[in-house]
């Protein structure tokens, strides 16, 4: 479960970090505090996206393995959320570069 939370939770964490760094850039008090996060994310956004994709694929493999063994039942909400966050990260990066 811990590995599953790691591989599916990190894309969500990256999305939150990107959202916070973008949201605080318009607020004078917080922009100085989060400027380093914003600069770091811009400098490494492709690597973050590649690692995020790898973690989502790992989560998919773990989810499929759990389903084959009969350990998982129902809709995989955590995995679906991580895929949604990954797609949102891709959309944000593409929109920001355009």
Number of C-alpha atoms within 10 A of each C-alpha: 6 8 12 18 13 15 23 27 22 19 28 21 15 19 20 14 16 19 14 16 22 16 14 17 16 10 10 9 10 14 18 12 13 18 15 12 17 20 12 12 17 14 11 10 17 13 11 17 18 11 15 25 20 14 23 25 16 17 23 20 13 17 17 13 13 13 14 10 8 9 9 13 8 6 8 12 9 16 21 14 15 26 22 14 23 23 16 15 23 17 12 14 16 10 9 9 7 5
